[in-house]
């Protein structure tokens, strides 16, 4: 099989996945609306919906079709296969209780960040992130911590593939600025996010690496900018995360 053949998408699969993506991002919708948004014939969309419904991946409701719970099984299975989730979860729960803030465990796959697990403290705030959310690594404290543990060549590959899209006016969108920040993160050991993905939200993140220094993921603490600032952000919480990441790394290496 040639490289072009390997890169060429299977149209049928791509159509079904496009329907699922649209239902996930926009909520329930019927065949007519989906056909219009996806630029497909209504009959084509209808056939795909019926196949997906038969397998439990979509289910009909009053507004058309919605994502089915069959996908939940796949998502939980995928997460449970990641060793970091099992090892880091107790530590994240402990950090959330200790700090009162939201604590996340994030990993990288195909150049994007995935939220494996989140623990909510007593004073944590709600954000769009949820378990399973896929994000751009450069927009997250945890993501930048992961990038800092990669060699520059790998970071360039990720930037070339996914770009540096902005989420807020404070998101890094310039490659030179990103590499400059990654160098700073490597020196001090932790990454910061100051309103780069959600306005008025700050975060600090630390990479979790294996015995050879390769990033397995990262853990982060996030909260309102008025609480996570100054010495609390770059001192107390950063130190907590550095210690927690070290514990998780040891447990990973001997699990």
N, C-alpha and C positions, 0 to 999 in steps of 0.2 A: 504494500500500500504506500502510495506517495505521500509526501508531506501535505500537499494540497488536499488530497483525499481525507487525510486525518483531521485537517482543520475544517473541512466542509461540514456544516451541521446537517443532521438528519432532519429534513423538513417536518415530518410528522411529529417527531419528538419535540422539536423546537416550538411547534404550534401549541402542543399540549402544555408545555412548560410556560409559554407566554400567557396562556389562559390562566394558569395557576398563579403566576406572578401578578397579573392584573386583579384577580379576585382577592389576593392577599393585600395588595397595596390600596385598592379602592373599595373593597367590600363587595357584597352581593350584587350580581348583575345578570341580566338575561342574555340570550343569544344575540338579539338585535344590537344591544349596546356594545357587547363584546366585539361583534363583527365590525361595527363602526370604528371602535377605538383601535382595533388591531389591524384594520385594513384587510379583512378576510370576508369571504362569502358567508352568509348566514348559515347555509347548509353545511359548510365545512366546520364552522364553530359548533353547530348542533351535533354533528357526528362525534367530535372530540369530547364534548360535554357528556354525551351518553356513554362513551367509553370510560371516561373518568368517573362518572357516577357509578357505573357497574363495578368498578374496582374500589369504590369508597373514597376516592380522592376529592370529589365534590359531591355536594348534596343539594337538592332543590329546597328553596324556601320561598317566602312570600314575595321577595324582591328578585327572584331568579335563581341563581346558584351561588353557593358559598363554599369555601374550602372545607373539606371533610376532615373528621378526626383521624382518619386513617393515616394522615400525614404526621400526626402527633407521635405515633409509634416509630416512624422513621426518624423523627427529630430526636426523640429521647434515646433511641438506640445509637444514633450517631454521636450524641454527647457522651453517653456512657462508655463508648469505645475509647474516649480520650482520657488517658491516665491522669492528666492534670486536674480534671474535674473531681475525681474521687479523692485525690490527695489534698487538693486545695480547699475543698468545701468546708471542712471543719474550721480551718483557720480563718476563712472569710466570715463565717458565722461569729467567731470570736471577735474579730476586728469590728464588725458591725455593732455588736453589743458594747464593745469598749469605747468606740468613737461616737456612736449614735448616728453615723452617716451611712451612705450607700457604698457598698464595697463590691467590686466586680472582678471576675476572672475572665480574661480575654485571651484567645489564641489566634494564630494566623493560619490561613489556608488559602492557597492560590493567590497570595498577595493581598488578601482582605482580612479584616479583623472580625472575629465571631465572639459574641458574648456567651460564654459557657454557663456562667452561674452568677447570680447577684444576691447579696444578703443585705437586708434593709435594717438599719438601726432605728432607734426610737424617734430620731428627728430627721430621717432621710426624706428627700424630696423626690417627687415623681418626674421622670423625664421620658422621652420617646423610647429610650433603650429598654429592651427586654431580653430575656434569655432567648438566644437564637438570632438576635439582630446581627446583620452583616453591615460593617462600617468600613470606611476608608481609614487605614491605619494612621495617617498623618493628622487626622482630626481628633484623635484620642490621646490622652496621657498614656494609657496602657499601650496603645498602638505605637506611639513614638518610642516608648521604652523597648518594645519588640524590635522596631527598626534600628534602634541604636545598637542592638546586639548582633545585627546582621553586618556582613562586610559591605563596603560601599557599592560594590558591583551588584550585589543582590538588591540593594535599595534602588539603584538606578533601574534595574529590570522592573521592579514593582512600579516605580514612577512612570516608566515608559509604557507599561501595560495599562495602568489605571489612571494616570494623571494625578493632579493635585487639586481636585475640585473644592470650591469653598462652600462651607456650611453657614458661616457667619462672616462678617467683615474682618474678624480677627484670625480666621483660618490661614495657615501658611499655604501659599499657592506658588511660591517661587522655589525651584529646586536648590539654588544656592543657599537660600535662607534655611531650608530644611536641613541640608547637610551641616550648616553652621550650628544649628540647634542640636543635631544628633551628636556632634562633637562635644558640646557642653554637657549633654546628658551622660555621655560616656565618662566624663571627668567627675561629675558629682554623684552619679549612680541612680538618679531618678529623673523622671520626665514630668513636665507641668502642662496643664491645659487651662488657659485663662480665657473662658468664653469663646473657645474655638469651635465648639460644636453646638452648644446651647447658650444663649445669652444669660448672663448673670450666674453661670455655673462654672466652678473651678474644680480641678482634679489634680491628683498627683499619682504617678504610676511607676512601678518598678518591674523590670523584666525578671522572669524565672527561667534559668538556663540549666542545661544538663552538665554532665561532668566535663564535656569538651567545650563548653561555653556557647553552645547553640541554643537559641531561644525556644523554649517550650510554650511560652505564653507570657502573661504579665498579670499583675494584680494592681488594682487602683482604688482610691477613695475619692468620692466626689460629693460636692455639696454646694450650697449657696455661696456666692463670692464674698458676702459679708462675714461668713463664718470661716471659710477656707481661704485665708490670706495671711500675709506676713509670716511670722515665726511658726504659727500653727501649721501652715501649709508646707513650708520648706524646711521646717525643723521637726516638730513633734510628729506630724503625720508621716513625713518622709522617713523618719527614723523607724517608726512603727512598721512601715511597709518593707523597709530594707531588712529588718529582723524577721518579719513574716516570710518574705521571699526566701531568705536563707533557710528557714525551717522547712518550707515546702520543697526546696531543692534537695535537702538532705533526705527527706521522706521519699521523694521521687526516686532518688538514686538507690534506695534500699527497699523499695516496695516490690 
